[in-house]
Amino acid sequence: MELQSNEDTGPVAADRFHKLRWVGLVAIAFAIGLVIVDITIVNVALPVIVVDLGVDATTAQWIQEAYTLTLAGLLLPAGRIADLVGRRRLLLIGLLVFVAGSVLAALADSGTALIAARVVQGAGGATILPTTLSLINATFTGPQRATAFAIWGSTIGAVSAVGPLAGGWITKALSWPWVFWVNLVIGMGVAVVIVVTVRESRDEDAARGLDPVGLVLSAAAFVGIVFALVEGRDQGWWLARDPRDALVAELSPVPVVLIGAVLTLAAFVGWQVRRRGRGRPVLLDVSLFRIPTFAQGNFVVFAVALGQLGLLFVLPLWLQNVLGYSPLGSGGLIAAIAVGAFAAAGATPPLAQRRGAVGVVRLGLVAEILALATLAFSASQDTSAWVIVPLLVVYGFGVGTVDAQLPNFLLSSVPVSQSGQAAGVQSTAQEVGSAVGVAVLGTVLFSTLASHATEQLAAAGLAGEELASLAGRVVTSAGTLIPGIEDPELRAAGEVAFSAATRDSILWGTAFLVVALGSTALFRSHQKDGDKR
């Protein structure tokens, strides 16, 4: 049974929450925006942070990974805890923790302090992501759900693209700590609005108590999986790139961590089945996967995430290293994705009414596939912004429609009382899928860049050790060396090589989205609008 908290059940309060539910939705969208934008905004500020704090490359990488790993490890527990203690309550706690982590990050005077602050941010973000989704699921019904999910999904797509632009502007106009200070102002304002406009909800019939063993197992499994995917390219997928990182006989720690994480995940599932059979509290009710829309929807969420986020990794490198845009300029171009995503917020609800949630998801995936395929075959050292921007707008429209209606479909048959843990599963599938996608597209980018650079530089006249040295430096620098090559012919060769590698990476991302489109065939055809409640 789904009940509201005592302070929210009086007729005056109920009427207030009903009238202000759309204001509350805007606040929820801002909350999710804070979490998503902090994944991309720090990327742009990181070079300045490295110089200011005097940190090495490994520390710089952990400044970003600390946030991602903490987020991945705590999403699933946060969803279940929200069902037990109250979704609004946990969202507010998450906002306070996230803001506290942001303040600590802004005040950090060392790399270690900043990494610790990012862990705190990640813990707060992990409670925000699933609770926003479950609150929407508990608040809106019927046709209004399509509109609410459209705003939620479009916000995710838009802020992912706006992050690099915001990071570049803030870092240049103010200073890098302001990348984190802005979270204080926005986060506290959002918390106040949520208290006034969003009704509390929780699962009153759920078995009391938590599952600490399950929490540890799930966190260890997903942190391990994401860690392996993030570190694979740098440390080596099988053999260690640096002998100092090797475990035994040059073996990289990555496969060991990945295998251990998968076994831990299997142990977690077994533990949940065992506890549920004994009537004990569980972190994840595995019977949810017997609901076709939930099981099918999570598979498609994973497949979509494979192809979406990788573009935001590849595109800035190409725009800056080949086309010569500044970080702020490349962020401005990428912000075209946000334009398309916001357009989707207005177009998606009527589309969902006519075509159903599944039809809208397929339409969005087709838009993404066509935009990325065209961009891939247009990628060269001379590609005009007039080509890039319209394609990114179309791509953004696809992202906005898909990210809006997939959760709508996925949660359509899940009992509202279990929407917290269901949202936690969806968020985890998306996070892991994104990590896999970035790992694969990053590996494709740099492996194909090595071959393209060798081929193009050889055609430009280099040979022997000189060829191997320059080609290797182009790869290890992630292309940042290219603009500084003095010889115009060699620089042009590097630009052609990086454009070709960009094309290959984008085509892989496109292929993932084709798989996602094909996997929507799993959806049952009678699901017309994803919600009949």
Summary of the structure (lengths in Angstrom):
residues: 533
radius of gyration: 23.1
end to end distance: 15.3
largest distance: 81.2
contacts: 2087
relative contact order: 0.13
helix: 81%
strand: 1%
